[in-house]
Amino acid sequence: MAETTWTNKDAALTPERGANRLKYVVGGILIFAALGFLIFNAMQDTTQLYVTVEEYYATPERFAGKDLRIAGYVMGDTIRFTQIDPKTTRLEFSVVDDLSSPGQMLTIVAMNEPMPDLLQHEAQALVEGHIEDGVFHANQGGLLLKCPTRYEEAAQLEG
Amino acid sequence: MIADLGRIALLLAFVASVYAVVIAVYYGLVRRDERWIASARNANIVIFPLILLSCTTLVISLVRGDFSLEYVWRVSSREMPTYLKVTALWGGQAGSLLFWNLLLAAFTALAMLRHWRREREHDLVPYALAVSTVTQIFFLGISNFVENPFLRLATPAVDGQGLNPLLRHPGMIIHPPMLYLGFTGFTIPYAFAMAALLSGKLDDTWIKLTRRWTLVAWLFLGLGLILGGRWAYDVLGWGGYWAWDPVENASLMPWLAGTAFLHSVMIQEKRNMFKIWNMFLVLLTYLLVIYGTFIVRSGVISSVHSFAQSAIGPLFFGFLGIMLISSFVLIVVRWERLKSHNQLESLLSREAAFLFNNFVFLGILFATFWGTNYPIISELFTNEKATVGPPFYEKVNGPLFALLVLLMGVAPLTMWYRTSLKRLGKMTRWPALAALLILVALFAFGVRSWVALLGYGLLAFAAIITILEFARGTQARMRKGESAWTAFVNLTARNRRRYGGYWIHMGVVIMGIGIIGSSVYQQETQVQLQAGESVALGDFTMTFRDVARFPGPDDLIITEATVDISRGGQFLKQLTPRTELYTRSGQPMTIPSARSSLTEDVYALLISWEPVTADRATFKLYVNPLINWVWAGGLIFILGTMVASWPDPEPRTQAVARRRRAVVATD
């Protein structure tokens, strides 16, 4: 313990320690403020509204032109992958909220995107992009797919 | 039949865990009866062989193809190779939870075996036993009553569904066990920290005792993160390795908290300060482990790879709440006794540097937590669900990581208590100048991105200082008469913690070089080519030769394109990007093919092809500069951690070895 600097409790009352503490409190507040600023600043242009198909159709005007992330289940028979010209491909498919009672469908178009391996019937798609004339245009690299539910579908269990 | 044995063993393990806690708490800690504590400890140790038996029976069922079991039907199929049948143990929710239980039991049993007989640890171990077994009760309860892998189908199936093809990759086979080892490993430091609070033995015994456990957990978590990145790069086919996906963040967050903790414990050991802070950090790490498991398994935040929505979400949430509140109460109760009498003397000191490092790590953690949970937070406060994507994390965490690299350079030069500005200036002057020269050279070679310039400048600064530390240490040993090589090796071997840490820092620098290069300078193009046609990207040219279709092993149909990669007219390598179709499940897999070198990867994907004529195909081509530095740095990082966590020889074994040598000498 010889190398430890001891400051007894009374020393806590000395102005020096008070000033020291103030220094750290101010420093801490500054660090938090900087972090808050970084987060606030980054959120200004990276936040996307997260909507389902039904939510979109309820108030389409609210989402027009906005940066969105849409979640829905893929209808397998709507998937089309076309080569428009050597430089351009177009991937198109439709998603719904609930496969067992498909209500309104939303068409998604992704230009120059590879066809994702997981893009198939029942897969859950999360797509980033914006809506124009009722069609959802995916951002480059904005196509995420989750494993189709059949990998974890409810099985008929005993008891 | 054999599966029933596993099911019974799993149930017995649960019974043993409940017994261990009840006996340890009531008879052991309330009534202070040593014999009962020993019994509780034995009950805890027996959990491991029971779960091992349970896992073994499940693996046997998987290998034999017992499709009357729902789990076996779900994750395996007859024609899967045996090694995949074995690893299907962690290919689905129920099995991976059982496997999780196995690893947790292995850690606790090892801790109970290792820390039992030593006098100084005696006060802590019974409490640590109780705390870690509470975690086991929770996970064993889930495995037994919510996600039991031994449930049977109403009518046995003839064949199974087969493992998700995305998981049929060597990286995927070892990535989950590593991550789980990391996750479960953090239970031990947490349990001993809580033991310190419960027992009132608040000195740094618990820290000394768990330092190595923490490092080992941290090692596996780091390895899991790196392997996960490698898997994404090899399999997912988008040319990247990290997407700030909620599930990735879920494993990064405990790593960040754990890294802060690893640095901060050094201050407590050296200066007897920050005791409360360390308690919070170890609690935070543990809670983030449980929270991470919760995020991955509950599907609460939509993500690419979470297991399907599951009923275990509320249970995890409840457990998380209980552990958070009870641990917090414990810390508050001991608050006065944890307060340190020592204080920071100067902002220019080793302890202050560690404190800044902690703030930055927690800053990154907070930003990542905020981003990951923003869908929940925004829905709670604005009634609108909103998300943030990778650009958010890059914007917030980028500057914070830069600050960390700067600290990584300066901190090793600071001294405990205080360092004079003059001394620090003197020591950083030349490295800073050298880094500046490197920066100017990069600019002269055409680097214009300010992110790359700033990043590489800081990395160069940190690297130079770290290398100088090695040089100074080696020189000091050479003055004592060691040869240069011996001195260099001994420097690390004799000061494993310090120089293992510096190796880790070097690994981070090398990874940083790769991360900046591959993210700032990645190039990509997508194009349809006729056989014989070429496309240029950066310095490289890719020429399409042909595409062929043939049957592979199992139910696979492989479509493979052959392309030539050349640079400046000189042929470099033939690549074979392909698509594999699992016909039974209808699941395609796009397998990239890459030409790897130290300077870059040329990474090609086959997007589509003309099935009839087979003379036209569409490709996506990436050039990923310096990407292999990420993996090389990762390797150095892991080796450095292994050096730092390598156990010291036990005092007893040293004595035995001395005696043996004496015996050999007299012979």
Chai-1 contact restraints between the chains, C-beta under 6 A:
chainA,res_idxA,chainB,res_idxB,connection_type,confidence,min_distance_angstrom,max_distance_angstrom,comment,restraint_id
A,I31,B,F359,contact,1.0,0.0,6.0,A-B,restraint_1
A,L35,B,G363,contact,1.0,0.0,6.0,A-B,restraint_2
A,L38,B,V396,contact,1.0,0.0,6.0,A-B,restraint_3
A,I39,B,A367,contact,1.0,0.0,6.0,A-B,restraint_4
A,I39,B,V396,contact,1.0,0.0,6.0,A-B,restraint_5
A,A42,B,F392,contact,1.0,0.0,6.0,A-B,restraint_6
A,A42,B,K395,contact,1.0,0.0,6.0,A-B,restraint_7
A,A42,B,V396,contact,1.0,0.0,6.0,A-B,restraint_8
A,T46,B,V388,contact,1.0,0.0,6.0,A-B,restraint_9
A,T46,B,G389,contact,1.0,0.0,6.0,A-B,restraint_10
A,T46,B,P391,contact,1.0,0.0,6.0,A-B,restraint_11
A,T46,B,F392,contact,1.0,0.0,6.0,A-B,restraint_12
A,T47,B,A386,contact,1.0,0.0,6.0,A-B,restraint_13
A,T47,B,V388,contact,1.0,0.0,6.0,A-B,restraint_14
A,Q48,B,T387,contact,1.0,0.0,6.0,A-B,restraint_15
A,L49,B,A386,contact,1.0,0.0,6.0,A-B,restraint_16
A,Y50,B,P375,contact,1.0,0.0,6.0,A-B,restraint_17
A,Y50,B,K385,contact,1.0,0.0,6.0,A-B,restraint_18
A,Y50,B,A386,contact,1.0,0.0,6.0,A-B,restraint_19
A,Y50,B,T387,contact,1.0,0.0,6.0,A-B,restraint_20
A,R69,B,T387,contact,1.0,0.0,6.0,A-B,restraint_21
A,A71,B,S302,contact,1.0,0.0,6.0,A-B,restraint_22
A,Q83,B,Q528,contact,1.0,0.0,6.0,A-B,restraint_23
A,P86,B,V527,contact,1.0,0.0,6.0,A-B,restraint_24
A,P86,B,Q528,contact,1.0,0.0,6.0,A-B,restraint_25
A,K87,B,V527,contact,1.0,0.0,6.0,A-B,restraint_26
A,N112,B,Q526,contact,1.0,0.0,6.0,A-B,restraint_27
A,P114,B,I607,contact,1.0,0.0,6.0,A-B,restraint_28
A,P114,B,K620,contact,1.0,0.0,6.0,A-B,restraint_29
A,D117,B,P588,contact,1.0,0.0,6.0,A-B,restraint_30
A,D117,B,M589,contact,1.0,0.0,6.0,A-B,restraint_31
A,D117,B,T590,contact,1.0,0.0,6.0,A-B,restraint_32
A,L126,B,S302,contact,1.0,0.0,6.0,A-B,restraint_33
A,L144,B,V304,contact,1.0,0.0,6.0,A-B,restraint_34
A,K146,B,V304,contact,1.0,0.0,6.0,A-B,restraint_35
A,C147,B,N164,contact,1.0,0.0,6.0,A-B,restraint_36
A,Y151,B,N164,contact,1.0,0.0,6.0,A-B,restraint_37
A,E152,B,A308,contact,1.0,0.0,6.0,A-B,restraint_38
A,A155,B,E70,contact,1.0,0.0,6.0,A-B,restraint_39
A,Q156,B,A154,contact,1.0,0.0,6.0,A-B,restraint_40
A,L157,B,E70,contact,1.0,0.0,6.0,A-B,restraint_41
A,L157,B,L151,contact,1.0,0.0,6.0,A-B,restraint_42
A,E158,B,R152,contact,1.0,0.0,6.0,A-B,restraint_43
A,E158,B,A154,contact,1.0,0.0,6.0,A-B,restraint_44
